Amino acid sequence: MNNQNIGKYRWTICALIFFATTVNYLDRAVISLLKPYLTAAFHWNDEDAITNYANIEIAFKFAYAIGMLFAGKAIDKFGTKIGYALATGLWSIAAVGHALATGTLGFGIARIFLGVTEAGNFPAAIKATAEWFPKKERALATGIFNSGSNIGAIIAPISVPFIAEAWGWQWAFILTGAIGFVWLILWFIYYEIPSKQKRLSQAEYDYITQPEKTETGKIKIDSAEVEILKPVSWTTLFKYKQTWAFAIGKLLTDPIWWFYLFWLPDFLDNQYGLKGTDVSLPVALVYVIGSIGSIGGGWLPMNLINKGMPVYNARKTSMLIYAFCVLPILFVQYLGDINMWYAVIVIGIAAAAHQAWSANIFTTVSDMFPNRAIASVTGIGGMFGGLGGILLTAMVQKKLFVYYESIGDINTGYFIMFLICGGAYLSGWCIMHLLVPKFKKVEL
């Protein structure tokens, strides 16, 4: 059947997930741009600013890691529609609640609430994608909605400093947090699973739920519409190498993205003296480049699959290419000494490579697991990613940056971090390859 005759309602669902992911990252990115304002408001010295900010970041990551584990189970239990709505409504309240904080403790509490609730985004998003897209389109759909994380990170630097300058830092949290309530209205108007969605044509429904052929040519069914929705326990899921491959891949690479998200404005301040609104354009450019990587990262494996390459081979080949694309980050400070914009572009390329990697590693879950376990496995991987972020902040950034700040050489601390960034993805790819060479499907 010609794709033009199928219908396009599934892309409306992708747009809704994109919107939610944009809000998710906008809300978590706000605080990174307010660090100078909070330092002044609460009279932190340079060492206090690093330590307190790192503690606030750890609070978020710890809560996010724990929340991921339970969010996945909740999404699988309550379904995508209700689960996604609950998560978005609660994290929007948490985002607005930051405006009430009066110090490090208050921000820590607000970040814990935000981390627990924001954890619901990706398990719900991946599950919705599996419900609404055939396997060959899932990486592209994931790449598109995942680019919302870049758009959120772009909107933040071009809006938050200006809001803070005009009305104060509290309003930056209030106005950005309120956007989630707009999404809730649209979600309840337009979302329903395919079998219950009256706006969906029969042709598009058949296309979405088409049976998949195995490597031997046999037909197998992998549709949320026909599976027995019996809950799958964590104990069962941890028995599979496929779960560990995804979890370790997230453990090694998620912290790198969070490093860019939370510390990029600070790096530009320390390296080039950019503060306040001056940081807006460089940070925005990094995430514009990242958005291109996210969408392109989903297009490449789909193109390879359409040319006849097996799904697992297309996915792994693409991920290996993206892992190599991160390596120029090793030279970012050298290039930045020549011209600041060279450093910004290199960081943007690394961010693009991460987002391309992320679009595919998320899709490996639906490659390897039936729909009824997708949110749970995504949650497990997200928990490992959060734990990796905590370890990186506590053991590397917090101690490393404080030490090098104390001796007046913070740039060496950043150099070591960029070395870690460069090696994380190739390490993750090798471990995943050893555990699941062909991304074999789990039969629960």
Secondary structure as the mmCIF struct_conf table of DSSP 4:
data_model
#
loop_
_struct_conf.conf_type_id
_struct_conf.id
_struct_conf.beg_label_comp_id
_struct_conf.beg_label_asym_id
_struct_conf.beg_label_seq_id
_struct_conf.end_label_comp_id
_struct_conf.end_label_asym_id
_struct_conf.end_label_seq_id
HELX_RH_3T_P HELX_RH_3T_P1 ASN A 3 ASN A 5
TURN_TY1_P TURN_TY1_P1 ILE A 6 ILE A 6
HELX_RH_AL_P HELX_RH_AL_P1 TYR A 9 LEU A 33
BEND BEND1 LEU A 34 LEU A 34
HELX_RH_AL_P HELX_RH_AL_P2 LYS A 35 ALA A 41
TURN_TY1_P TURN_TY1_P2 PHE A 42 HIS A 43
HELX_RH_AL_P HELX_RH_AL_P3 ASP A 46 PHE A 78
HELX_RH_AL_P HELX_RH_AL_P4 THR A 80 GLY A 97
HELX_RH_3T_P HELX_RH_3T_P2 HIS A 98 LEU A 100
BEND BEND2 GLY A 103 GLY A 103
HELX_RH_AL_P HELX_RH_AL_P5 THR A 104 GLU A 118
TURN_TY1_P TURN_TY1_P3 ALA A 119 GLY A 120
HELX_RH_AL_P HELX_RH_AL_P6 ASN A 121 TRP A 132
BEND BEND3 PHE A 133 PHE A 133
HELX_RH_AL_P HELX_RH_AL_P7 LYS A 135 ASN A 146
TURN_TY1_P TURN_TY1_P4 SER A 147 SER A 147
HELX_RH_AL_P HELX_RH_AL_P8 GLY A 148 TRP A 167
HELX_RH_AL_P HELX_RH_AL_P9 TRP A 169 TYR A 190
HELX_RH_3T_P HELX_RH_3T_P3 PRO A 194 LYS A 196
TURN_TY1_P TURN_TY1_P5 LYS A 198 ARG A 199
BEND BEND4 LEU A 200 LEU A 200
HELX_RH_AL_P HELX_RH_AL_P10 GLN A 202 ILE A 208
TURN_TY1_P TURN_TY1_P6 THR A 209 THR A 209
HELX_LH_PP_P HELX_LH_PP_P1 GLN A 210 PRO A 211
STRN STRN1 GLU A 212 LYS A 213
TURN_TY1_P TURN_TY1_P7 GLU A 215 THR A 216
BEND BEND5 GLY A 217 GLY A 217
STRN STRN2 ILE A 219 LYS A 220
TURN_TY1_P TURN_TY1_P8 ALA A 224 VAL A 226
BEND BEND6 GLU A 227 GLU A 227
HELX_RH_AL_P HELX_RH_AL_P11 TRP A 234 LEU A 237
TURN_TY1_P TURN_TY1_P9 PHE A 238 LYS A 239
BEND BEND7 TYR A 240 TYR A 240
HELX_RH_AL_P HELX_RH_AL_P12 LYS A 241 TYR A 272
HELX_RH_3T_P HELX_RH_3T_P4 GLY A 276 VAL A 279
HELX_RH_AL_P HELX_RH_AL_P13 SER A 280 ASN A 306
TURN_TY1_P TURN_TY1_P10 LYS A 307 GLY A 308
HELX_RH_AL_P HELX_RH_AL_P14 VAL A 311 CYS A 325
TURN_TY1_P TURN_TY1_P11 VAL A 326 VAL A 326
HELX_RH_3T_P HELX_RH_3T_P5 LEU A 327 PHE A 331
HELX_RH_AL_P HELX_RH_AL_P15 VAL A 332 ILE A 338
HELX_RH_AL_P HELX_RH_AL_P16 MET A 340 MET A 368
BEND BEND8 PHE A 369 PHE A 369
HELX_RH_AL_P HELX_RH_AL_P17 ASN A 371 LEU A 391
HELX_RH_PI_P HELX_RH_PI_P1 LEU A 392 GLN A 397
HELX_RH_AL_P HELX_RH_AL_P18 LYS A 398 SER A 406
TURN_TY1_P TURN_TY1_P12 ILE A 407 GLY A 408
HELX_RH_AL_P HELX_RH_AL_P19 ILE A 410 LEU A 435
TURN_TY1_P TURN_TY1_P13 PRO A 437 LYS A 438
HELX_LH_PP_P HELX_LH_PP_P2 LYS A 440 VAL A 442
#
